[in-house]
């Protein structure tokens, strides 16, 4: 009975790039499993070949059938523990039954071709993942390595960089790393969008030494930094209130957030920058506000999804949230709170901004009816204003910040 599954990383140079011990394990195996490209390197193999297809679970089920009776080797691209299948297989079969022998990862080789270190790089896989949310993950980083796929190509990345005004990076693309047709070179942003690339590639973005870009730190940015309706008073949650709202939402990096009645999108933009690995959805009924939301989305490099709809319509197609902010309800506050309370994930939070006592009362009662622990803070701030070379204080309208927490 076999008791070890060997997972061996392999590069574009095929069998010639493997160590003698890895080649020996492959030659002595009875079943060789992997993708078509990896298996094609071993045309003279005498045992059975099984192609990885129909997803990881189906592949692991097939491996389960053979490994206990026959010596099995799994071939994987590069380092199988770097966005590869090894992590899944170790969890499935147990670390005592799996041995991983890594090859060079594509990112490792790409930085070697660039001639730069990579321990300080942000590593992002777009392989089989949406590009949405990349902006806030990248912003402020000096080096980013992007793993691509047939949808998120270098050309698509070039268009995305242009959309968010990310001109501070130089772009280095590596194709067919380690293979006979390897090509590594710098690209200008405009030519990148029009380029054609081999399916196997890695994109490295490195901040130009001379680049000047406003790096935003912290949170609760000044009101005037956001695009708003003018000359009419802009629909924006004021800075002082926004700071408390963000604190009450208590977002994790991977949080799913709903911003209902988003107005100018200020809260959504700030949430997206905090929950940079998560997803933020901004629902707004007023068509006149959408251009300002889009402008703030790009300016703050906060790639949230804008939804033109009136709550609770439009919420049913969204993933369950970890946090909900209700800045406007269009008279549907009680219904919206009840729906959100049902959809909130464990330990989820809901925050409501109210400027009238009627909204305050409705919000508190609806939260209690939904079985949530409710708290309220009245926030009344004053801002310093110049007067004849001195400073006076100008009071702002009071705002009630109502917070509800799941009691799981």
GITAFEN-V983225 format. One record per residue. N is the residue number from 0. RES is the residue in one letter. PHI is phi in whole degrees, -180 to 180 (* if undefined). OMEGA is omega in whole degrees, -180 to 180 (NA if undefined). NEAR is the number of other ideal C-beta (glycine too) atoms within 12 Angstrom. Layout:
# GITAFEN-V983225
n=N res=RES phi=PHI omega=OMEGA near=NEAR
n=N res=RES phi=PHI omega=OMEGA near=NEAR
This chain:
# GITAFEN-V983225
n=0 res=X phi=* omega=177 near=11
n=1 res=X phi=-77 omega=180 near=23
n=2 res=X phi=-129 omega=179 near=17
n=3 res=X phi=-130 omega=171 near=26
n=4 res=X phi=-101 omega=177 near=39
n=5 res=X phi=-93 omega=174 near=41
n=6 res=X phi=-110 omega=-172 near=46
n=7 res=X phi=-113 omega=177 near=43
n=8 res=X phi=-78 omega=-178 near=37
n=9 res=X phi=-142 omega=-178 near=42
n=10 res=X phi=-104 omega=179 near=35
n=11 res=X phi=-68 omega=177 near=33
n=12 res=X phi=-83 omega=172 near=22
n=13 res=X phi=67 omega=-176 near=24
n=14 res=X phi=-61 omega=-179 near=27
n=15 res=X phi=-65 omega=-179 near=18
n=16 res=X phi=-94 omega=-178 near=25
n=17 res=X phi=-92 omega=175 near=29
n=18 res=X phi=-71 omega=180 near=19
n=19 res=X phi=-55 omega=-179 near=13
n=20 res=X phi=-64 omega=178 near=14
n=21 res=X phi=-67 omega=178 near=32
n=22 res=X phi=-62 omega=179 near=25
n=23 res=X phi=-63 omega=179 near=17
n=24 res=X phi=-63 omega=178 near=28
n=25 res=X phi=-67 omega=-179 near=37
n=26 res=X phi=-65 omega=-179 near=22
n=27 res=X phi=-86 omega=-179 near=21
n=28 res=X phi=-75 omega=178 near=33
n=29 res=X phi=-108 omega=178 near=24
n=30 res=X phi=-135 omega=179 near=32
n=31 res=X phi=-119 omega=-175 near=41
n=32 res=X phi=-120 omega=178 near=43
n=33 res=X phi=163 omega=176 near=38
n=34 res=X phi=-72 omega=-178 near=26
n=35 res=X phi=-59 omega=-178 near=16
n=36 res=X phi=-65 omega=180 near=22
n=37 res=X phi=-67 omega=-179 near=36
n=38 res=X phi=-67 omega=-178 near=30
n=39 res=X phi=-66 omega=178 near=19
n=40 res=X phi=-74 omega=-174 near=30
n=41 res=X phi=-125 omega=-177 near=29
n=42 res=X phi=-69 omega=-177 near=11
n=43 res=X phi=-93 omega=-178 near=14
n=44 res=X phi=-63 omega=-174 near=25
n=45 res=X phi=-90 omega=-177 near=14
n=46 res=X phi=-83 omega=179 near=21
n=47 res=X phi=-85 omega=175 near=22
n=48 res=X phi=-110 omega=178 near=29
n=49 res=X phi=-126 omega=-176 near=33
n=50 res=X phi=-86 omega=175 near=21
n=51 res=X phi=-72 omega=178 near=32
n=52 res=X phi=-156 omega=179 near=16
n=53 res=X phi=64 omega=174 near=12
n=54 res=X phi=93 omega=-175 near=13
n=55 res=X phi=-65 omega=-177 near=24
n=56 res=X phi=-63 omega=179 near=17
n=57 res=X phi=-62 omega=178 near=16
n=58 res=X phi=-65 omega=180 near=29
n=59 res=X phi=-66 omega=177 near=30
n=60 res=X phi=-62 omega=178 near=20
n=61 res=X phi=-66 omega=177 near=26
n=62 res=X phi=-61 omega=179 near=35
n=63 res=X phi=-59 omega=-178 near=21
n=64 res=X phi=-70 omega=-170 near=17
n=65 res=X phi=-108 omega=-166 near=27
n=66 res=X phi=-71 omega=-178 near=34
n=67 res=X phi=-74 omega=-178 near=18
n=68 res=X phi=-110 omega=-177 near=15
n=69 res=X phi=-135 omega=-180 near=23
n=70 res=X phi=-69 omega=-174 near=26
n=71 res=X phi=-118 omega=174 near=41
n=72 res=X phi=-126 omega=176 near=44
n=73 res=X phi=-107 omega=176 near=48
n=74 res=X phi=-97 omega=180 near=46
n=75 res=X phi=-139 omega=-177 near=41
n=76 res=X phi=-76 omega=174 near=42
n=77 res=X phi=61 omega=177 near=39
n=78 res=X phi=-92 omega=-175 near=28
n=79 res=X phi=-65 omega=179 near=36
n=80 res=X phi=-98 omega=177 near=25
n=81 res=X phi=-108 omega=-175 near=28
n=82 res=X phi=52 omega=-179 near=28
n=83 res=X phi=-115 omega=-173 near=34
n=84 res=X phi=-87 omega=-173 near=36
n=85 res=X phi=-63 omega=-179 near=35
n=86 res=X phi=-58 omega=179 near=21
n=87 res=X phi=-64 omega=-178 near=24
n=88 res=X phi=-69 omega=177 near=35
n=89 res=X phi=-64 omega=178 near=22
n=90 res=X phi=-66 omega=-177 near=16
n=91 res=X phi=-73 omega=-173 near=24
n=92 res=X phi=-103 omega=180 near=29
n=93 res=X phi=94 omega=-177 near=14
n=94 res=X phi=-63 omega=179 near=17
n=95 res=X phi=-73 omega=-178 near=10
n=96 res=X phi=-110 omega=-176 near=23
n=97 res=X phi=-131 omega=173 near=32
n=98 res=X phi=-124 omega=-178 near=28
n=99 res=X phi=-103 omega=177 near=32
n=100 res=X phi=-118 omega=-173 near=30
n=101 res=X phi=-79 omega=169 near=26
n=102 res=X phi=-105 omega=174 near=36
n=103 res=X phi=-62 omega=172 near=27
n=104 res=X phi=-79 omega=180 near=33
n=105 res=X phi=-62 omega=180 near=43
n=106 res=X phi=-67 omega=178 near=37
n=107 res=X phi=-59 omega=180 near=29
n=108 res=X phi=-67 omega=-179 near=35
n=109 res=X phi=-62 omega=179 near=40
n=110 res=X phi=-70 omega=174 near=28
n=111 res=X phi=-64 omega=178 near=22
n=112 res=X phi=-68 omega=178 near=28
n=113 res=X phi=-74 omega=-178 near=28
n=114 res=X phi=75 omega=-178 near=13
n=115 res=X phi=-140 omega=178 near=22
n=116 res=X phi=-73 omega=-178 near=16
n=117 res=X phi=-134 omega=179 near=27
n=118 res=X phi=-68 omega=-179 near=13
n=119 res=X phi=-105 omega=-178 near=15
n=120 res=X phi=-90 omega=171 near=28
n=121 res=X phi=-84 omega=-177 near=28
n=122 res=X phi=-105 omega=-175 near=30
n=123 res=X phi=-130 omega=175 near=33
n=124 res=X phi=-99 omega=172 near=26
n=125 res=X phi=-102 omega=-177 near=31
n=126 res=X phi=-74 omega=-178 near=27
n=127 res=X phi=73 omega=-179 near=15
n=128 res=X phi=-127 omega=178 near=20
n=129 res=X phi=-71 omega=179 near=18
n=130 res=X phi=-79 omega=-179 near=32
n=131 res=X phi=-57 omega=-179 near=28
n=132 res=X phi=95 omega=-179 near=35
n=133 res=X phi=-65 omega=-174 near=36
n=134 res=X phi=-57 omega=-177 near=34
n=135 res=X phi=-74 omega=175 near=35
n=136 res=X phi=-73 omega=-177 near=34
n=137 res=X phi=-84 omega=-167 near=39
n=138 res=X phi=-56 omega=179 near=34
n=139 res=X phi=88 omega=180 near=25
n=140 res=X phi=-82 omega=-179 near=28
n=141 res=X phi=-85 omega=180 near=26
n=142 res=X phi=-138 omega=177 near=30
n=143 res=X phi=-136 omega=173 near=38
n=144 res=X phi=-110 omega=-176 near=44
n=145 res=X phi=-116 omega=173 near=43
n=146 res=X phi=-93 omega=-170 near=36
n=147 res=X phi=-105 omega=170 near=38
n=148 res=X phi=-146 omega=-174 near=24
n=149 res=X phi=-72 omega=176 near=16
n=150 res=X phi=-98 omega=179 near=18
n=151 res=X phi=-88 omega=-178 near=28
n=152 res=X phi=-82 omega=173 near=31
n=153 res=X phi=-55 omega=178 near=42
n=154 res=X phi=-64 omega=178 near=28
n=155 res=X phi=-65 omega=177 near=28
n=156 res=X phi=-64 omega=177 near=41
n=157 res=X phi=-60 omega=179 near=32
n=158 res=X phi=-66 omega=180 near=21
n=159 res=X phi=-67 omega=178 near=38
n=160 res=X phi=-61 omega=179 near=34
n=161 res=X phi=-66 omega=-179 near=23
n=162 res=X phi=-58 omega=-177 near=23
n=163 res=X phi=-102 omega=175 near=34
n=164 res=X phi=63 omega=-178 near=22
n=165 res=X phi=-89 omega=-178 near=33
n=166 res=X phi=-93 omega=-175 near=21
n=167 res=X phi=-82 omega=-177 near=27
n=168 res=X phi=-106 omega=164 near=37
n=169 res=X phi=-93 omega=-169 near=28
n=170 res=X phi=-118 omega=-179 near=40
n=171 res=X phi=-124 omega=-177 near=37
n=172 res=X phi=-115 omega=177 near=39
n=173 res=X phi=-116 omega=179 near=38
n=174 res=X phi=-115 omega=176 near=31
n=175 res=X phi=51 omega=-176 near=25
n=176 res=X phi=-57 omega=178 near=38
n=177 res=X phi=85 omega=-178 near=32
n=178 res=X phi=-99 omega=-178 near=26
n=179 res=X phi=-66 omega=-178 near=15
n=180 res=X phi=-99 omega=-177 near=17
n=181 res=X phi=-61 omega=175 near=24
n=182 res=X phi=-136 omega=177 near=26
n=183 res=X phi=-131 omega=-178 near=29
n=184 res=X phi=-162 omega=174 near=23
n=185 res=X phi=-82 omega=178 near=23
n=186 res=X phi=-130 omega=170 near=30
n=187 res=X phi=-80 omega=-176 near=19
n=188 res=X phi=-55 omega=-177 near=30
n=189 res=X phi=-69 omega=179 near=15
n=190 res=X phi=-77 omega=178 near=18
n=191 res=X phi=-62 omega=-180 near=33
n=192 res=X phi=-61 omega=-176 near=22
n=193 res=X phi=-99 omega=-174 near=17
n=194 res=X phi=-78 omega=173 near=26
n=195 res=X phi=-116 omega=-171 near=16
n=196 res=X phi=-134 omega=174 near=32
n=197 res=X phi=-64 omega=-178 near=23
n=198 res=X phi=-59 omega=-178 near=20
n=199 res=X phi=-95 omega=-179 near=32
n=200 res=X phi=-154 omega=175 near=44
n=201 res=X phi=-131 omega=178 near=51
n=202 res=X phi=-112 omega=175 near=51
n=203 res=X phi=-114 omega=175 near=45
n=204 res=X phi=-111 omega=-179 near=41
n=205 res=X phi=-131 omega=-178 near=30
n=206 res=X phi=-62 omega=177 near=27
n=207 res=X phi=-68 omega=-179 near=19
n=208 res=X phi=-57 omega=-177 near=10
n=209 res=X phi=-92 omega=-174 near=9
n=210 res=X phi=-66 omega=177 near=18
n=211 res=X phi=-120 omega=179 near=10
n=212 res=X phi=-148 omega=179 near=21
n=213 res=X phi=-70 omega=179 near=15
n=214 res=X phi=-91 omega=-178 near=17
n=215 res=X phi=-92 omega=178 near=24
n=216 res=X phi=-118 omega=176 near=10
n=217 res=X phi=69 omega=-176 near=15
n=218 res=X phi=-156 omega=-178 near=27
n=219 res=X phi=55 omega=-179 near=29
n=220 res=X phi=-73 omega=-178 near=29
n=221 res=X phi=-58 omega=-179 near=19
n=222 res=X phi=-56 omega=-176 near=26
n=223 res=X phi=-69 omega=178 near=15
n=224 res=X phi=-74 omega=-176 near=23
n=225 res=X phi=-97 omega=172 near=37
n=226 res=X phi=-71 omega=-179 near=27
n=227 res=X phi=-142 omega=176 near=27
n=228 res=X phi=-67 omega=177 near=22
n=229 res=X phi=-134 omega=3 near=15
n=230 res=X phi=-82 omega=178 near=6
n=231 res=X phi=-61 omega=180 near=13
n=232 res=X phi=-56 omega=-174 near=13
n=233 res=X phi=-70 omega=175 near=26
n=234 res=X phi=-84 omega=-178 near=32
n=235 res=X phi=-147 omega=173 near=39
n=236 res=X phi=-73 omega=-173 near=43
n=237 res=X phi=-61 omega=-172 near=36
n=238 res=X phi=-53 omega=-178 near=27
n=239 res=X phi=-64 omega=178 near=28
n=240 res=X phi=-70 omega=-180 near=36
n=241 res=X phi=-58 omega=180 near=40
n=242 res=X phi=-61 omega=179 near=27
n=243 res=X phi=-69 omega=179 near=31
n=244 res=X phi=-58 omega=-179 near=43
n=245 res=X phi=-63 omega=177 near=37
n=246 res=X phi=-65 omega=-179 near=23
n=247 res=X phi=-69 omega=178 near=30
n=248 res=X phi=-67 omega=173 near=43
n=249 res=X phi=53 omega=-171 near=25
n=250 res=X phi=-77 omega=169 near=37
n=251 res=X phi=-89 omega=-179 near=20
n=252 res=X phi=-62 omega=-175 near=20
n=253 res=X phi=-109 omega=-176 near=19
n=254 res=X phi=-69 omega=168 near=36
n=255 res=X phi=-99 omega=-172 near=32
n=256 res=X phi=-125 omega=170 near=51
n=257 res=X phi=-110 omega=173 near=51
n=258 res=X phi=-114 omega=-172 near=53
n=259 res=X phi=-99 omega=-173 near=44
n=260 res=X phi=72 omega=-166 near=42
n=261 res=X phi=-72 omega=179 near=50
n=262 res=X phi=64 omega=180 near=39
n=263 res=X phi=-86 omega=-180 near=45
n=264 res=X phi=85 omega=-178 near=47
n=265 res=X phi=-64 omega=180 near=49
n=266 res=X phi=-66 omega=179 near=56
n=267 res=X phi=-60 omega=180 near=51
n=268 res=X phi=-62 omega=-180 near=46
n=269 res=X phi=-68 omega=178 near=44
n=270 res=X phi=-62 omega=-179 near=51
n=271 res=X phi=-64 omega=180 near=46
n=272 res=X phi=-73 omega=177 near=40
n=273 res=X phi=-80 omega=179 near=35
n=274 res=X phi=-89 omega=-170 near=37
n=275 res=X phi=-71 omega=177 near=34
n=276 res=X phi=-103 omega=-177 near=25
n=277 res=X phi=-103 omega=-179 near=33
n=278 res=X phi=-140 omega=-180 near=33
n=279 res=X phi=-123 omega=-180 near=47
n=280 res=X phi=-119 omega=-178 near=42
n=281 res=X phi=-112 omega=-177 near=45
n=282 res=X phi=-103 omega=-178 near=45
n=283 res=X phi=-144 omega=-178 near=39
n=284 res=X phi=-85 omega=-174 near=29
n=285 res=X phi=-83 omega=-178 near=27
n=286 res=X phi=-62 omega=-179 near=15
n=287 res=X phi=-68 omega=180 near=18
n=288 res=X phi=-90 omega=-174 near=33
n=289 res=X phi=-60 omega=178 near=26
n=290 res=X phi=-60 omega=179 near=21
n=291 res=X phi=-71 omega=176 near=32
n=292 res=X phi=-62 omega=-180 near=44
n=293 res=X phi=-65 omega=179 near=28
n=294 res=X phi=-64 omega=178 near=25
n=295 res=X phi=-71 omega=176 near=41
n=296 res=X phi=-58 omega=-178 near=39
n=297 res=X phi=-78 omega=-177 near=29
n=298 res=X phi=-62 omega=-176 near=28
n=299 res=X phi=-91 omega=-180 near=38
n=300 res=X phi=50 omega=-178 near=33
n=301 res=X phi=-123 omega=-170 near=45
n=302 res=X phi=-84 omega=176 near=39
n=303 res=X phi=-92 omega=-179 near=42
n=304 res=X phi=-97 omega=180 near=33
n=305 res=X phi=-93 omega=-180 near=35
n=306 res=X phi=-124 omega=-180 near=29
n=307 res=X phi=-90 omega=-178 near=22
n=308 res=X phi=-166 omega=177 near=27
n=309 res=X phi=-106 omega=179 near=23
n=310 res=X phi=-62 omega=10 near=38
n=311 res=X phi=-87 omega=175 near=32
n=312 res=X phi=-60 omega=178 near=19
n=313 res=X phi=92 omega=-178 near=26
n=314 res=X phi=-87 omega=-174 near=31
n=315 res=X phi=-67 omega=-178 near=17
n=316 res=X phi=-93 omega=-179 near=15
n=317 res=X phi=-93 omega=175 near=29
n=318 res=X phi=-67 omega=-180 near=20
n=319 res=X phi=-57 omega=-174 near=25
n=320 res=X phi=-92 omega=167 near=38
n=321 res=X phi=-90 omega=-178 near=36
n=322 res=X phi=-151 omega=179 near=43
n=323 res=X phi=-133 omega=170 near=56
n=324 res=X phi=-115 omega=178 near=52
n=325 res=X phi=-112 omega=179 near=48
n=326 res=X phi=-97 omega=178 near=45
n=327 res=X phi=-157 omega=-173 near=32
n=328 res=X phi=-128 omega=180 near=35
n=329 res=X phi=58 omega=179 near=23
n=330 res=X phi=81 omega=-177 near=16
n=331 res=X phi=-112 omega=-171 near=27
n=332 res=X phi=-59 omega=-177 near=36
n=333 res=X phi=-61 omega=180 near=28
n=334 res=X phi=-64 omega=-179 near=24
n=335 res=X phi=-64 omega=-180 near=37
n=336 res=X phi=-63 omega=180 near=40
n=337 res=X phi=-61 omega=179 near=30
n=338 res=X phi=-65 omega=-179 near=29
n=339 res=X phi=-63 omega=180 near=43
n=340 res=X phi=-62 omega=178 near=35
n=341 res=X phi=-69 omega=-174 near=23
n=342 res=X phi=-89 omega=-177 near=30
n=343 res=X phi=-58 omega=175 near=35
n=344 res=X phi=-73 omega=177 near=26
n=345 res=X phi=-52 omega=-178 near=13
n=346 res=X phi=66 omega=179 near=19
n=347 res=X phi=-70 omega=-179 near=34
n=348 res=X phi=-129 omega=176 near=41
n=349 res=X phi=-130 omega=-179 near=47
n=350 res=X phi=-128 omega=-179 near=46
n=351 res=X phi=-121 omega=173 near=49
n=352 res=X phi=-98 omega=-177 near=46
n=353 res=X phi=-124 omega=178 near=36
n=354 res=X phi=-113 omega=177 near=26
n=355 res=X phi=-122 omega=-180 near=17
n=356 res=X phi=-70 omega=178 near=16
n=357 res=X phi=-67 omega=177 near=16
n=358 res=X phi=-66 omega=177 near=31
n=359 res=X phi=-60 omega=-178 near=26
n=360 res=X phi=-63 omega=-179 near=20
n=361 res=X phi=-61 omega=-180 near=28
n=362 res=X phi=-63 omega=-180 near=40
n=363 res=X phi=-63 omega=-178 near=29
n=364 res=X phi=-66 omega=-179 near=22
n=365 res=X phi=-65 omega=177 near=31
n=366 res=X phi=-64 omega=179 near=37
n=367 res=X phi=-65 omega=178 near=22
n=368 res=X phi=-61 omega=180 near=19
n=369 res=X phi=-82 omega=177 near=31
n=370 res=X phi=79 omega=-179 near=19
n=371 res=X phi=-105 omega=175 near=32
n=372 res=X phi=-74 omega=-174 near=21
n=373 res=X phi=-114 omega=175 near=32
n=374 res=X phi=-135 omega=179 near=23
n=375 res=X phi=-138 omega=175 near=28
n=376 res=X phi=-127 omega=173 near=25
n=377 res=X phi=-92 omega=-177 near=19
n=378 res=X phi=-116 omega=177 near=28
n=379 res=X phi=-133 omega=-176 near=20
n=380 res=X phi=-107 omega=175 near=24
n=381 res=X phi=-128 omega=-180 near=16
n=382 res=X phi=-110 omega=178 near=19
n=383 res=X phi=-70 omega=179 near=13
n=384 res=X phi=-130 omega=180 near=13
n=385 res=X phi=-72 omega=176 near=11
n=386 res=X phi=-151 omega=177 near=10
n=387 res=X phi=52 omega=178 near=7
n=388 res=X phi=78 omega=178 near=6
n=389 res=X phi=-121 omega=-178 near=9
n=390 res=X phi=-129 omega=171 near=12
n=391 res=X phi=-115 omega=177 near=13
n=392 res=X phi=-109 omega=177 near=14
n=393 res=X phi=-114 omega=-177 near=14
n=394 res=X phi=-75 omega=176 near=15
n=395 res=X phi=-101 omega=177 near=20
n=396 res=X phi=-61 omega=178 near=20
n=397 res=X phi=-67 omega=178 near=22
n=398 res=X phi=-129 omega=175 near=32
n=399 res=X phi=-99 omega=177 near=30
n=400 res=X phi=-106 omega=-178 near=41
n=401 res=X phi=-100 omega=-177 near=43
n=402 res=X phi=-120 omega=176 near=33
n=403 res=X phi=-126 omega=-179 near=36
n=404 res=X phi=-126 omega=172 near=28
n=405 res=X phi=-61 omega=180 near=28
n=406 res=X phi=-113 omega=-178 near=17
n=407 res=X phi=-74 omega=NA near=12
